């Protein structure tokens, strides 16, 4: 939109310019203020509405398990940042409803999730989160709770969290590697655990987290058929609905990856929206895989896309219009292989897209 300047030197005869020039700076500043406010308003609207950073934790203060544990001093620092910064921490189910309905969310919206219902969630994480007034969602596999495992929460403790407004999500019955079991066994895992939730908590969860962040296309279809409305992996990125709601990302934190600078990058992040992802199934049948995706229109002209993998570091990315093709220099080792793609966004923030590939 063109805005005519409040003044132009050519609008003033020479003998009038001296008379007017003392008034010009104030008028000019007023005009700049108006333009800045319009710009910032538009910028804020472009960031809001359709995405959130979802954080994932497992254990708290359990130093024997560094790969899944967050130290208490790290977690305290995270909560201090979330509670006192420019962030809005909301329940995960509310965030998903807003995104699915197209209802705006505040900029820098964050959700906190915790997997596996370890006892330290109740003894260490819950008192700290409650003191800060921060909601969270816990994803539970029902067998360890039913079996009274000493390092897991009990149903009574889960009921206590539920009564306090904490969200409860599902992580199956036995926490299996879901892509390795049959569709019939997947259905049994989901239906049995759903019934246990209904019996013990009076609800059937609508949100699901894939155990180990592992799934394939067949697993996604069974999770949908079981009535879940959204499902989460363990790949980094900002959650949004541009490519659906059953491969949603989360930023995982542990002792090694729990530094404050990483937390800040995550919770200040913006979505790197892509779709038409190939291979469509994260369980690859060609190694190295030919990973490709199409960038959303609003970022398709940005030439600063970069992708990385732990084994090979920075990867080659070929661009043909909005299409990006990521190439690996060699085969990936068996197991889980993560690819993280980033792109600089406005205000020093970064756009994120992550994919966890499963290599047979």
Buried (B, 14 or more C-beta within 10 A) or exposed (E): EEEEEEBEEEEBEEEEEEEBEEEBEEEEEEBEEEEEEEEEEEEEEEBBBBBBBBBBBBBBBBEEBEEBBBBBEBBEBBBEBBBEEEBBBBBBBBBBBBBEEEEEBBBBBBBBBBBBBBBBBBEBBBEBBBEBEBBBBBBBBBBBBBEEBEEBBBBEBBBBBBEEEBBBBBBBBBBBEBBEBEEEBBEBBBEBBBEBBEEBBEEBBBBBBBBBBBBBBBBBEBBBEBEBBBBBBBBBBBBBBEBEBBBBBBBBBBBEBBEEEBBEBBBBBBBBBBEEBEBEBBBBEEBBBEBBBBBBEEBBEBEEBEBBBEBBEEBEBEEEEBBBBBBBEEEBEEEBBBBBBBBEBEEEBBBBBBBBBBBE
